Amino acid sequence: MVTTLLKSTSYDFNDLFEAVHARLRARNATGSGKEMLRLRIYEKLHILVAQGLVKKDGKVYTGVRSTLLIRLAEMAAAKARREQRHGTVLHTE
């Protein structure tokens, strides 16, 4: 979702959901049903709003680019540490 929010300036929830869902389908990573995924994305989006990474204006969500880039770097570092502990090869997209 963070990567998707960095690609465009603003999304309404349905557009954001469709973009994230398409990205997950491309990676063959849509294990749960579509409605369950919609609820999970909605919940995570509101967590990002509460953390100040995304601004909500009515029904439009806009990523705060500088803080999202920091979060993306933190996520990559955590993934690298986790994979190093498990001895797996780092796979980047």
Biopython code that builds the backbone (N, CA, C, O; Angstrom):
import numpy as np
from Bio.PDB.StructureBuilder import StructureBuilder

atoms = [
    (1, "MET", "N", (0.826, -1.177, 0.000)),
    (1, "MET", "CA", (0.000, 0.000, 0.000)),
    (1, "MET", "C", (0.876, 1.249, 0.000)),
    (1, "MET", "O", (0.545, 2.238, -0.653)),
    (2, "VAL", "N", (1.979, 1.209, 0.719)),
    (2, "VAL", "CA", (2.879, 2.364, 0.770)),
    (2, "VAL", "C", (3.411, 2.686, -0.624)),
    (2, "VAL", "O", (3.446, 3.850, -1.024)),
    (3, "THR", "N", (3.818, 1.669, -1.353)),
    (3, "THR", "CA", (4.329, 1.878, -2.703)),
    (3, "THR", "C", (3.257, 2.476, -3.600)),
    (3, "THR", "O", (3.543, 3.368, -4.399)),
    (4, "THR", "N", (2.051, 2.005, -3.477)),
    (4, "THR", "CA", (0.941, 2.528, -4.271)),
    (4, "THR", "C", (0.668, 3.980, -3.925)),
    (4, "THR", "O", (0.420, 4.788, -4.820)),
    (5, "LEU", "N", (0.707, 4.327, -2.650)),
    (5, "LEU", "CA", (0.464, 5.704, -2.234)),
    (5, "LEU", "C", (1.564, 6.649, -2.720)),
    (5, "LEU", "O", (1.323, 7.843, -2.899)),
    (6, "LEU", "N", (2.761, 6.119, -2.933)),
    (6, "LEU", "CA", (3.853, 6.945, -3.445)),
    (6, "LEU", "C", (3.722, 7.208, -4.948)),
    (6, "LEU", "O", (4.302, 8.168, -5.455)),
    (7, "LYS", "N", (2.974, 6.375, -5.663)),
    (7, "LYS", "CA", (2.883, 6.503, -7.111)),
    (7, "LYS", "C", (1.949, 7.602, -7.587)),
    (7, "LYS", "O", (2.165, 8.162, -8.662)),
    (8, "SER", "N", (0.930, 7.923, -6.828)),
    (8, "SER", "CA", (-0.046, 8.923, -7.257)),
    (8, "SER", "C", (-0.231, 9.956, -6.160)),
    (8, "SER", "O", (0.123, 9.727, -5.004)),
    (9, "THR", "N", (-0.784, 11.082, -6.535)),
    (9, "THR", "CA", (-0.957, 12.142, -5.553)),
    (9, "THR", "C", (-2.085, 11.854, -4.580)),
    (9, "THR", "O", (-1.907, 12.016, -3.373)),
    (10, "SER", "N", (-3.245, 11.428, -5.076)),
    (10, "SER", "CA", (-4.400, 11.186, -4.214)),
    (10, "SER", "C", (-5.236, 10.030, -4.751)),
    (10, "SER", "O", (-5.245, 9.745, -5.948)),
    (11, "TYR", "N", (-5.930, 9.378, -3.837)),
    (11, "TYR", "CA", (-6.829, 8.275, -4.184)),
    (11, "TYR", "C", (-8.094, 8.392, -3.353)),
    (11, "TYR", "O", (-8.040, 8.810, -2.197)),
    (12, "ASP", "N", (-9.231, 8.027, -3.928)),
    (12, "ASP", "CA", (-10.350, 7.717, -3.058)),
    (12, "ASP", "C", (-10.156, 6.251, -2.678)),
    (12, "ASP", "O", (-9.341, 5.558, -3.287)),
    (13, "PHE", "N", (-10.892, 5.774, -1.682)),
    (13, "PHE", "CA", (-10.605, 4.436, -1.174)),
    (13, "PHE", "C", (-10.762, 3.365, -2.242)),
    (13, "PHE", "O", (-9.931, 2.461, -2.331)),
    (14, "ASN", "N", (-11.811, 3.448, -3.053)),
    (14, "ASN", "CA", (-12.039, 2.408, -4.059)),
    (14, "ASN", "C", (-10.900, 2.336, -5.072)),
    (14, "ASN", "O", (-10.479, 1.244, -5.454)),
    (15, "ASP", "N", (-10.399, 3.492, -5.510)),
    (15, "ASP", "CA", (-9.274, 3.497, -6.448)),
    (15, "ASP", "C", (-8.012, 2.927, -5.805)),
    (15, "ASP", "O", (-7.267, 2.175, -6.434)),
    (16, "LEU", "N", (-7.781, 3.295, -4.543)),
    (16, "LEU", "CA", (-6.622, 2.772, -3.826)),
    (16, "LEU", "C", (-6.738, 1.258, -3.671)),
    (16, "LEU", "O", (-5.771, 0.531, -3.900)),
    (17, "PHE", "N", (-7.918, 0.785, -3.283)),
    (17, "PHE", "CA", (-8.120, -0.650, -3.129)),
    (17, "PHE", "C", (-7.857, -1.383, -4.438)),
    (17, "PHE", "O", (-7.164, -2.400, -4.451)),
    (18, "GLU", "N", (-8.402, -0.876, -5.531)),
    (18, "GLU", "CA", (-8.211, -1.533, -6.823)),
    (18, "GLU", "C", (-6.736, -1.566, -7.224)),
    (18, "GLU", "O", (-6.267, -2.561, -7.777)),
    (19, "ALA", "N", (-6.005, -0.487, -6.949)),
    (19, "ALA", "CA", (-4.581, -0.443, -7.286)),
    (19, "ALA", "C", (-3.795, -1.456, -6.455)),
    (19, "ALA", "O", (-2.947, -2.172, -6.988)),
    (20, "VAL", "N", (-4.074, -1.517, -5.156)),
    (20, "VAL", "CA", (-3.376, -2.473, -4.277)),
    (20, "VAL", "C", (-3.767, -3.907, -4.645)),
    (20, "VAL", "O", (-2.915, -4.794, -4.685)),
    (21, "HIS", "N", (-5.044, -4.127, -4.912)),
    (21, "HIS", "CA", (-5.513, -5.466, -5.265)),
    (21, "HIS", "C", (-4.869, -5.938, -6.571)),
    (21, "HIS", "O", (-4.456, -7.093, -6.678)),
    (22, "ALA", "N", (-4.785, -5.058, -7.551)),
    (22, "ALA", "CA", (-4.149, -5.424, -8.829)),
    (22, "ALA", "C", (-2.679, -5.771, -8.618)),
    (22, "ALA", "O", (-2.168, -6.715, -9.220)),
    (23, "ARG", "N", (-2.004, -5.014, -7.773)),
    (23, "ARG", "CA", (-0.592, -5.278, -7.491)),
    (23, "ARG", "C", (-0.414, -6.635, -6.797)),
    (23, "ARG", "O", (0.518, -7.378, -7.104)),
    (24, "LEU", "N", (-1.310, -6.945, -5.869)),
    (24, "LEU", "CA", (-1.248, -8.232, -5.181)),
    (24, "LEU", "C", (-1.570, -9.383, -6.133)),
    (24, "LEU", "O", (-0.928, -10.432, -6.076)),
    (25, "ARG", "N", (-2.551, -9.195, -7.000)),
    (25, "ARG", "CA", (-2.886, -10.237, -7.987)),
    (25, "ARG", "C", (-1.706, -10.499, -8.903)),
    (25, "ARG", "O", (-1.439, -11.647, -9.259)),
    (26, "ALA", "N", (-0.992, -9.438, -9.293)),
    (26, "ALA", "CA", (0.175, -9.602, -10.173)),
    (26, "ALA", "C", (1.253, -10.445, -9.495)),
    (26, "ALA", "O", (1.983, -11.178, -10.162)),
    (27, "ARG", "N", (1.350, -10.340, -8.185)),
    (27, "ARG", "CA", (2.332, -11.126, -7.428)),
    (27, "ARG", "C", (1.756, -12.454, -6.952)),
    (27, "ARG", "O", (2.435, -13.221, -6.269)),
    (28, "ASN", "N", (0.495, -12.728, -7.317)),
    (28, "ASN", "CA", (-0.201, -13.937, -6.894)),
    (28, "ASN", "C", (-0.231, -14.040, -5.372)),
    (28, "ASN", "O", (0.018, -15.105, -4.806)),
    (29, "ALA", "N", (-0.540, -12.919, -4.716)),
    (29, "ALA", "CA", (-0.512, -12.849, -3.258)),
    (29, "ALA", "C", (-1.875, -12.497, -2.667)),
    (29, "ALA", "O", (-1.941, -11.900, -1.593)),
    (30, "THR", "N", (-2.954, -12.852, -3.343)),
    (30, "THR", "CA", (-4.288, -12.561, -2.826)),
    (30, "THR", "C", (-4.896, -13.833, -2.264)),
    (30, "THR", "O", (-5.710, -14.491, -2.912)),
    (31, "GLY", "N", (-4.489, -14.167, -1.053)),
    (31, "GLY", "CA", (-4.941, -15.418, -0.459)),
    (31, "GLY", "C", (-6.356, -15.377, 0.068)),
    (31, "GLY", "O", (-7.112, -16.329, -0.126)),
    (32, "SER", "N", (-6.733, -14.303, 0.727)),
    (32, "SER", "CA", (-8.069, -14.243, 1.310)),
    (32, "SER", "C", (-9.063, -13.703, 0.285)),
    (32, "SER", "O", (-8.679, -13.290, -0.809)),
    (33, "GLY", "N", (-10.320, -13.711, 0.647)),
    (33, "GLY", "CA", (-11.355, -13.199, -0.240)),
    (33, "GLY", "C", (-11.219, -11.700, -0.445)),
    (33, "GLY", "O", (-10.559, -11.012, 0.334)),
    (34, "LYS", "N", (-11.844, -11.208, -1.489)),
    (34, "LYS", "CA", (-11.724, -9.799, -1.849)),
    (34, "LYS", "C", (-12.310, -8.888, -0.765)),
    (34, "LYS", "O", (-11.739, -7.837, -0.475)),
    (35, "GLU", "N", (-13.425, -9.271, -0.170)),
    (35, "GLU", "CA", (-14.029, -8.426, 0.865)),
    (35, "GLU", "C", (-13.176, -8.383, 2.132)),
    (35, "GLU", "O", (-13.075, -7.341, 2.780)),
    (36, "MET", "N", (-12.568, -9.508, 2.482)),
    (36, "MET", "CA", (-11.683, -9.528, 3.653)),
    (36, "MET", "C", (-10.461, -8.653, 3.387)),
    (36, "MET", "O", (-10.007, -7.927, 4.270)),
    (37, "LEU", "N", (-9.938, -8.726, 2.176)),
    (37, "LEU", "CA", (-8.803, -7.886, 1.811)),
    (37, "LEU", "C", (-9.188, -6.412, 1.862)),
    (37, "LEU", "O", (-8.396, -5.586, 2.315)),
    (38, "ARG", "N", (-10.390, -6.070, 1.407)),
    (38, "ARG", "CA", (-10.874, -4.687, 1.455)),
    (38, "ARG", "C", (-10.900, -4.179, 2.899)),
    (38, "ARG", "O", (-10.490, -3.051, 3.172)),
    (39, "LEU", "N", (-11.380, -5.013, 3.818)),
    (39, "LEU", "CA", (-11.420, -4.616, 5.233)),
    (39, "LEU", "C", (-10.022, -4.433, 5.805)),
    (39, "LEU", "O", (-9.775, -3.494, 6.561)),
    (40, "ARG", "N", (-9.114, -5.324, 5.447)),
    (40, "ARG", "CA", (-7.738, -5.228, 5.959)),
    (40, "ARG", "C", (-7.053, -3.970, 5.434)),
    (40, "ARG", "O", (-6.353, -3.284, 6.179)),
    (41, "ILE", "N", (-7.255, -3.665, 4.146)),
    (41, "ILE", "CA", (-6.653, -2.464, 3.568)),
    (41, "ILE", "C", (-7.244, -1.221, 4.213)),
    (41, "ILE", "O", (-6.512, -0.277, 4.511)),
    (42, "TYR", "N", (-8.549, -1.203, 4.433)),
    (42, "TYR", "CA", (-9.213, -0.061, 5.067)),
    (42, "TYR", "C", (-8.653, 0.168, 6.471)),
    (42, "TYR", "O", (-8.376, 1.302, 6.862)),
    (43, "GLU", "N", (-8.491, -0.919, 7.221)),
    (43, "GLU", "CA", (-7.944, -0.821, 8.575)),
    (43, "GLU", "C", (-6.508, -0.293, 8.551)),
    (43, "GLU", "O", (-6.164, 0.602, 9.324)),
    (44, "LYS", "N", (-5.677, -0.838, 7.675)),
    (44, "LYS", "CA", (-4.284, -0.412, 7.592)),
    (44, "LYS", "C", (-4.174, 1.042, 7.113)),
    (44, "LYS", "O", (-3.296, 1.784, 7.555)),
    (45, "LEU", "N", (-5.062, 1.432, 6.219)),
    (45, "LEU", "CA", (-5.066, 2.814, 5.741)),
    (45, "LEU", "C", (-5.352, 3.774, 6.883)),
    (45, "LEU", "O", (-4.715, 4.822, 6.988)),
    (46, "HIS", "N", (-6.300, 3.429, 7.735)),
    (46, "HIS", "CA", (-6.611, 4.304, 8.859)),
    (46, "HIS", "C", (-5.512, 4.312, 9.909)),
    (46, "HIS", "O", (-5.351, 5.299, 10.626)),
    (47, "ILE", "N", (-4.761, 3.237, 10.009)),
    (47, "ILE", "CA", (-3.586, 3.241, 10.884)),
    (47, "ILE", "C", (-2.550, 4.216, 10.331)),
    (47, "ILE", "O", (-1.944, 4.972, 11.090)),
    (48, "LEU", "N", (-2.341, 4.204, 9.012)),
    (48, "LEU", "CA", (-1.397, 5.146, 8.391)),
    (48, "LEU", "C", (-1.864, 6.581, 8.566)),
    (48, "LEU", "O", (-1.038, 7.475, 8.750)),
    (49, "VAL", "N", (-3.161, 6.821, 8.512)),
    (49, "VAL", "CA", (-3.702, 8.169, 8.747)),
    (49, "VAL", "C", (-3.407, 8.590, 10.187)),
    (49, "VAL", "O", (-2.965, 9.714, 10.427)),
    (50, "ALA", "N", (-3.650, 7.698, 11.137)),
    (50, "ALA", "CA", (-3.411, 8.000, 12.551)),
    (50, "ALA", "C", (-1.933, 8.266, 12.828)),
    (50, "ALA", "O", (-1.600, 9.054, 13.713)),
    (51, "GLN", "N", (-1.046, 7.613, 12.078)),
    (51, "GLN", "CA", (0.391, 7.799, 12.268)),
    (51, "GLN", "C", (0.917, 9.023, 11.528)),
    (51, "GLN", "O", (2.086, 9.375, 11.686)),
    (52, "GLY", "N", (0.087, 9.677, 10.729)),
    (52, "GLY", "CA", (0.505, 10.864, 10.010)),
    (52, "GLY", "C", (1.204, 10.586, 8.689)),
    (52, "GLY", "O", (1.801, 11.491, 8.105)),
    (53, "LEU", "N", (1.142, 9.351, 8.208)),
    (53, "LEU", "CA", (1.778, 8.995, 6.943)),
    (53, "LEU", "C", (0.869, 9.272, 5.753)),
    (53, "LEU", "O", (1.336, 9.399, 4.621)),
    (54, "VAL", "N", (-0.422, 9.364, 6.015)),
    (54, "VAL", "CA", (-1.416, 9.627, 4.983)),
    (54, "VAL", "C", (-2.364, 10.691, 5.521)),
    (54, "VAL", "O", (-2.756, 10.660, 6.688)),
    (55, "LYS", "N", (-2.725, 11.630, 4.654)),
    (55, "LYS", "CA", (-3.700, 12.654, 5.027)),
    (55, "LYS", "C", (-5.039, 12.300, 4.402)),
    (55, "LYS", "O", (-5.115, 11.860, 3.255)),
    (56, "LYS", "N", (-6.092, 12.502, 5.184)),
    (56, "LYS", "CA", (-7.438, 12.219, 4.708)),
    (56, "LYS", "C", (-8.181, 13.542, 4.596)),
    (56, "LYS", "O", (-8.259, 14.309, 5.555)),
    (57, "ASP", "N", (-8.722, 13.797, 3.413)),
    (57, "ASP", "CA", (-9.510, 15.007, 3.184)),
    (57, "ASP", "C", (-10.847, 14.561, 2.607)),
    (57, "ASP", "O", (-10.962, 14.314, 1.406)),
    (58, "GLY", "N", (-11.844, 14.462, 3.457)),
    (58, "GLY", "CA", (-13.122, 13.915, 3.029)),
    (58, "GLY", "C", (-12.965, 12.428, 2.762)),
    (58, "GLY", "O", (-12.680, 11.654, 3.675)),
    (59, "LYS", "N", (-13.150, 12.029, 1.508)),
    (59, "LYS", "CA", (-12.986, 10.623, 1.134)),
    (59, "LYS", "C", (-11.743, 10.410, 0.284)),
    (59, "LYS", "O", (-11.587, 9.371, -0.358)),
    (60, "VAL", "N", (-10.860, 11.403, 0.288)),
    (60, "VAL", "CA", (-9.645, 11.339, -0.532)),
    (60, "VAL", "C", (-8.440, 11.175, 0.386)),
    (60, "VAL", "O", (-8.283, 11.894, 1.373)),
    (61, "TYR", "N", (-7.589, 10.203, 0.034)),
    (61, "TYR", "CA", (-6.383, 9.916, 0.816)),
    (61, "TYR", "C", (-5.160, 10.315, 0.014)),
    (61, "TYR", "O", (-5.037, 9.987, -1.166)),
    (62, "THR", "N", (-4.248, 11.032, 0.678)),
    (62, "THR", "CA", (-3.029, 11.487, 0.040)),
    (62, "THR", "C", (-1.841, 11.079, 0.905)),
    (62, "THR", "O", (-1.801, 11.372, 2.100)),
    (63, "GLY", "N", (-0.885, 10.406, 0.296)),
    (63, "GLY", "CA", (0.304, 10.003, 1.036)),
    (63, "GLY", "C", (1.223, 11.190, 1.288)),
    (63, "GLY", "O", (1.388, 12.049, 0.422)),
    (64, "VAL", "N", (1.817, 11.235, 2.466)),
    (64, "VAL", "CA", (2.820, 12.250, 2.798)),
    (64, "VAL", "C", (4.145, 11.664, 2.352)),
    (64, "VAL", "O", (4.714, 10.807, 3.028)),
    (65, "ARG", "N", (4.631, 12.126, 1.219)),
    (65, "ARG", "CA", (5.751, 11.499, 0.529)),
    (65, "ARG", "C", (6.988, 11.316, 1.408)),
    (65, "ARG", "O", (7.570, 10.232, 1.428)),
    (66, "SER", "N", (7.391, 12.341, 2.122)),
    (66, "SER", "CA", (8.629, 12.255, 2.913)),
    (66, "SER", "C", (8.532, 11.185, 3.999)),
    (66, "SER", "O", (9.472, 10.413, 4.190)),
    (67, "THR", "N", (7.414, 11.132, 4.704)),
    (67, "THR", "CA", (7.288, 10.135, 5.765)),
    (67, "THR", "C", (7.056, 8.737, 5.199)),
    (67, "THR", "O", (7.474, 7.750, 5.804)),
    (68, "LEU", "N", (6.395, 8.641, 4.050)),
    (68, "LEU", "CA", (6.211, 7.328, 3.423)),
    (68, "LEU", "C", (7.544, 6.757, 2.945)),
    (68, "LEU", "O", (7.768, 5.550, 3.036)),
    (69, "LEU", "N", (8.425, 7.609, 2.439)),
    (69, "LEU", "CA", (9.747, 7.141, 2.003)),
    (69, "LEU", "C", (10.562, 6.632, 3.191)),
    (69, "LEU", "O", (11.282, 5.640, 3.081)),
    (70, "ILE", "N", (10.443, 7.314, 4.316)),
    (70, "ILE", "CA", (11.128, 6.862, 5.531)),
    (70, "ILE", "C", (10.577, 5.508, 5.953)),
    (70, "ILE", "O", (11.341, 4.603, 6.289)),
    (71, "ARG", "N", (9.238, 5.362, 5.938)),
    (71, "ARG", "CA", (8.613, 4.084, 6.319)),
    (71, "ARG", "C", (9.026, 2.972, 5.368)),
    (71, "ARG", "O", (9.273, 1.846, 5.800)),
    (72, "LEU", "N", (9.102, 3.275, 4.088)),
    (72, "LEU", "CA", (9.506, 2.279, 3.095)),
    (72, "LEU", "C", (10.934, 1.798, 3.366)),
    (72, "LEU", "O", (11.221, 0.605, 3.259)),
    (73, "ALA", "N", (11.822, 2.722, 3.715)),
    (73, "ALA", "CA", (13.201, 2.355, 4.046)),
    (73, "ALA", "C", (13.249, 1.500, 5.314)),
    (73, "ALA", "O", (14.017, 0.541, 5.390)),
    (74, "GLU", "N", (12.431, 1.847, 6.307)),
    (74, "GLU", "CA", (12.368, 1.055, 7.538)),
    (74, "GLU", "C", (11.866, -0.355, 7.256)),
    (74, "GLU", "O", (12.377, -1.323, 7.817)),
    (75, "MET", "N", (10.863, -0.471, 6.383)),
    (75, "MET", "CA", (10.316, -1.777, 6.035)),
    (75, "MET", "C", (11.354, -2.622, 5.299)),
    (75, "MET", "O", (11.469, -3.821, 5.550)),
    (76, "ALA", "N", (12.108, -2.004, 4.393)),
    (76, "ALA", "CA", (13.147, -2.735, 3.655)),
    (76, "ALA", "C", (14.246, -3.213, 4.606)),
    (76, "ALA", "O", (14.736, -4.335, 4.478)),
    (77, "ALA", "N", (14.627, -2.367, 5.551)),
    (77, "ALA", "CA", (15.655, -2.756, 6.513)),
    (77, "ALA", "C", (15.179, -3.905, 7.402)),
    (77, "ALA", "O", (15.936, -4.835, 7.684)),
    (78, "ALA", "N", (13.927, -3.836, 7.838)),
    (78, "ALA", "CA", (13.378, -4.908, 8.674)),
    (78, "ALA", "C", (13.311, -6.218, 7.887)),
    (78, "ALA", "O", (13.602, -7.284, 8.429)),
    (79, "LYS", "N", (12.930, -6.139, 6.621)),
    (79, "LYS", "CA", (12.859, -7.344, 5.783)),
    (79, "LYS", "C", (14.252, -7.943, 5.603)),
    (79, "LYS", "O", (14.419, -9.161, 5.656)),
    (80, "ALA", "N", (15.246, -7.092, 5.391)),
    (80, "ALA", "CA", (16.617, -7.570, 5.214)),
    (80, "ALA", "C", (17.121, -8.248, 6.489)),
    (80, "ALA", "O", (17.765, -9.295, 6.422)),
    (81, "ARG", "N", (16.828, -7.653, 7.652)),
    (81, "ARG", "CA", (17.243, -8.264, 8.923)),
    (81, "ARG", "C", (16.560, -9.616, 9.135)),
    (81, "ARG", "O", (17.194, -10.581, 9.561)),
    (82, "ARG", "N", (15.264, -9.676, 8.832)),
    (82, "ARG", "CA", (14.513, -10.919, 8.999)),
    (82, "ARG", "C", (15.059, -12.010, 8.084)),
    (82, "ARG", "O", (15.229, -13.154, 8.508)),
    (83, "GLU", "N", (15.333, -11.658, 6.835)),
    (83, "GLU", "CA", (15.847, -12.646, 5.895)),
    (83, "GLU", "C", (17.271, -13.058, 6.230)),
    (83, "GLU", "O", (17.673, -14.193, 5.973)),
    (84, "GLN", "N", (18.026, -12.145, 6.798)),
    (84, "GLN", "CA", (19.392, -12.481, 7.208)),
    (84, "GLN", "C", (19.349, -13.481, 8.378)),
    (84, "GLN", "O", (20.155, -14.409, 8.437)),
    (85, "ARG", "N", (18.413, -13.283, 9.291)),
    (85, "ARG", "CA", (18.271, -14.221, 10.424)),
    (85, "ARG", "C", (17.872, -15.609, 9.944)),
    (85, "ARG", "O", (18.304, -16.618, 10.500)),
    (86, "HIS", "N", (17.043, -15.649, 8.908)),
    (86, "HIS", "CA", (16.563, -16.931, 8.416)),
    (86, "HIS", "C", (17.468, -17.502, 7.331)),
    (86, "HIS", "O", (17.232, -18.611, 6.850)),
    (87, "GLY", "N", (18.492, -16.766, 6.943)),
    (87, "GLY", "CA", (19.446, -17.259, 5.970)),
    (87, "GLY", "C", (18.903, -17.367, 4.563)),
    (87, "GLY", "O", (19.375, -18.193, 3.781)),
    (88, "THR", "N", (17.917, -16.547, 4.223)),
    (88, "THR", "CA", (17.347, -16.585, 2.880)),
    (88, "THR", "C", (17.946, -15.485, 2.037)),
    (88, "THR", "O", (18.550, -14.548, 2.559)),
    (89, "VAL", "N", (17.782, -15.597, 0.756)),
    (89, "VAL", "CA", (18.294, -14.604, -0.181)),
    (89, "VAL", "C", (17.309, -13.452, -0.252)),
    (89, "VAL", "O", (16.100, -13.665, -0.332)),
    (90, "LEU", "N", (17.826, -12.235, -0.223)),
    (90, "LEU", "CA", (16.986, -11.053, -0.285)),
    (90, "LEU", "C", (16.389, -10.930, -1.681)),
    (90, "LEU", "O", (17.110, -10.939, -2.679)),
    (91, "HIS", "N", (15.065, -10.816, -1.738)),
    (91, "HIS", "CA", (14.361, -10.666, -3.027)),
    (91, "HIS", "C", (13.732, -9.283, -3.052)),
    (91, "HIS", "O", (12.878, -8.967, -2.224)),
    (92, "THR", "N", (14.155, -8.457, -4.007)),
    (92, "THR", "CA", (13.589, -7.123, -4.124)),
    (92, "THR", "C", (12.753, -7.034, -5.381)),
    (92, "THR", "O", (12.978, -7.750, -6.357)),
    (93, "GLU", "N", (11.794, -6.150, -5.334)),
    (93, "GLU", "CA", (10.914, -5.959, -6.495)),
    (93, "GLU", "C", (11.279, -4.691, -7.219)),
    (93, "GLU", "O", (10.654, -4.353, -8.224)),
]
sb = StructureBuilder()
sb.init_structure("model")
sb.init_model(0)
sb.init_chain("A")
sb.init_seg("    ")
for serial, (resi, resn, name, xyz) in enumerate(atoms, 1):
    if name == "N":
        sb.init_residue(resn, " ", resi, " ")
    sb.init_atom(name, np.array(xyz, "f"), 0.0, 1.0, " ", f" {name:<3s}", serial, name[0])
structure = sb.get_structure()
